[in-house]
Amino acid sequence: MTTRTFQKSTYSDPDHECVEVATAHPHTITIRDSKLTDGPTLRVSPTAWASFLTTLHTEP
C-alpha cells in the first residue's frame, strides 16, 4: 500500500477546512476534504486535474 502525502494550497488558512491533494501516484490525483481525512476521496487523472485547474484560472 502506498502512503499518500496530502497538501493544501498555501493560500489556505491553516485553521480552516479546504481541499487537500495528493499527487504521489503518476496516474492518479487524489483529492479529499481536510476536515474528513479518513473520509472518502476523489480520484481523477492528471489530465482531468489539469483541465480543472485551467478552468479555475480562466473563468471569471
C-alpha positions as CSV (number, residue, x, y, z in Angstrom):
1,M,0.0,0.0,0.0
2,T,1.3,3.4,-1.0
3,T,1.3,6.2,1.6
4,R,-0.1,9.4,0.2
5,T,1.1,12.8,1.3
6,F,-1.7,15.3,1.1
7,Q,-1.1,19.0,0.8
8,K,-3.3,22.1,0.5
9,S,-2.8,25.4,-1.1
10,T,-0.5,27.9,0.5
11,Y,-3.4,30.4,0.1
12,S,-5.5,28.3,2.5
13,D,-5.9,29.4,6.1
14,P,-4.3,26.5,8.2
15,D,-7.2,26.6,10.7
16,H,-10.0,26.2,8.2
17,E,-11.3,23.4,6.0
18,C,-10.2,23.1,2.5
19,V,-9.4,20.6,-0.2
20,E,-6.2,18.6,0.0
21,V,-4.5,17.0,-2.9
22,A,-2.0,14.0,-3.2
23,T,0.0,13.6,-6.4
24,A,2.4,10.8,-5.5
25,H,0.9,8.3,-8.0
26,P,1.8,9.1,-11.6
27,H,-1.6,8.2,-13.0
28,T,-3.9,9.4,-10.3
29,I,-4.6,12.7,-8.4
30,T,-6.3,12.0,-5.1
31,I,-8.5,14.8,-3.5
32,R,-10.1,14.9,-0.1
33,D,-11.7,17.2,2.4
34,S,-9.2,18.4,5.0
35,K,-11.8,18.1,7.8
36,L,-12.6,14.5,6.9
37,T,-9.1,13.0,6.5
38,D,-10.4,9.4,7.0
39,G,-13.4,10.1,4.7
40,P,-13.9,9.4,1.1
41,T,-11.5,10.6,-1.6
42,L,-12.0,11.6,-5.2
43,R,-9.5,10.2,-7.7
44,V,-9.0,11.8,-11.1
45,S,-6.5,11.6,-13.9
46,P,-3.7,14.1,-14.2
47,T,-5.3,15.3,-17.4
48,A,-8.7,15.9,-15.8
49,W,-7.0,17.7,-12.8
50,A,-5.0,20.0,-15.2
51,S,-8.2,20.8,-17.1
52,F,-10.0,21.6,-13.8
53,L,-7.2,23.9,-12.7
54,T,-7.1,25.6,-16.1
55,T,-10.8,26.3,-15.8
56,L,-10.4,27.7,-12.3
57,H,-7.7,30.1,-13.6
58,T,-9.5,31.2,-16.7
59,E,-13.2,31.5,-15.6
60,P,-14.4,34.9,-14.2
